[in-house]
């Protein structure tokens, strides 16, 4: 059981770290700063599951795991992530 939980916890922590680094590289004053590490934890867990599936089916190399986590954090917080609001937009639709 430890052979599964310890790598999973380490991957989730790495995802949170990458999410925090992504937060620090973004513009200051973002509305939801806790979103970045939480998305990183989710990306770490999902990346670990994908990696374990790839190891079971194709024998994927170990270096693929951190790459999966970094790419998922970048995708989920970047191009596929939540839309960034401009400073003049307060959510009103004008109706």
C-alpha positions in Angstrom: 0.0 0.0 0.0 2.9 2.4 0.8 4.3 1.7 -2.7 1.2 3.4 -4.1 0.4 6.1 -1.5 3.8 7.6 -1.1 4.4 8.3 -4.8 0.8 9.5 -5.1 1.4 12.0 -2.2 4.7 13.1 -3.7 3.1 13.6 -7.1 0.3 15.6 -5.6 2.8 17.8 -3.7 4.8 18.3 -6.9 1.6 19.3 -8.7 0.8 21.9 -5.9 4.4 23.2 -6.2 4.1 23.6 -10.0 0.7 25.3 -9.6 2.2 27.7 -7.1 5.1 28.4 -9.5 2.6 29.1 -12.2 0.7 31.4 -9.9 3.9 33.4 -9.2 4.7 33.7 -12.9 1.2 35.2 -13.7 0.1 38.8 -13.3 -0.3 40.1 -9.7 -3.7 40.5 -8.2 -5.4 37.4 -9.7 -8.8 36.9 -8.2 -8.5 33.3 -7.0 -4.9 32.6 -5.8 -5.9 29.3 -4.1 -7.1 27.9 -7.4 -3.5 27.4 -8.7 -2.2 25.0 -6.0 -5.5 23.1 -6.0 -5.5 22.6 -9.7 -1.8 21.5 -9.3 -2.9 18.9 -6.7 -5.6 17.6 -9.1 -3.2 17.5 -12.0 -0.7 15.6 -9.9 -3.3 13.0 -8.9 -4.6 12.6 -12.5 -1.1 12.6 -13.8 -0.2 9.7 -11.4 -3.2 7.7 -12.5 -2.4 8.3 -16.2 1.2 7.3 -15.6 0.2 4.1 -13.7 -2.1 3.2 -16.6 0.7 3.8 -19.1 3.2 1.8 -17.1 0.7 -1.1 -17.0 0.0 -1.1 -20.7 3.2 0.2 -22.4 5.9 0.2 -19.7 6.3 4.0 -19.7 9.6 5.5 -18.4 9.8 7.2 -15.0 10.7 10.7 -16.5 7.2 10.8 -18.0 5.5 11.3 -14.7 6.8 14.9 -13.9 6.3 15.8 -17.5 2.6 14.8 -17.4 2.1 16.8 -14.2 3.8 20.0 -15.6 1.9 19.7 -18.9 -1.4 19.2 -17.2 -0.9 22.2 -14.9 0.1 24.4 -17.9 -3.0 23.2 -19.9 -5.5 23.5 -17.1 -4.3 26.9 -15.9 -3.3 28.3 -19.3 -5.1 27.8 -22.5 -7.8 25.4 -21.2 -8.1 27.2 -17.8 -10.5 29.8 -16.5 -10.8 32.9 -18.6 -9.0 35.9 -17.1 -11.1 39.0 -16.6 -9.8 42.4 -17.4 -9.6 45.0 -14.7 -12.5 47.0 -16.1 -14.9 44.1 -16.2 -16.8 43.5 -13.0 -19.1 40.7 -14.2 -22.1 42.9 -15.1 -23.8 42.0 -18.3 -25.5 45.5 -18.6 -29.1 44.3 -18.3 
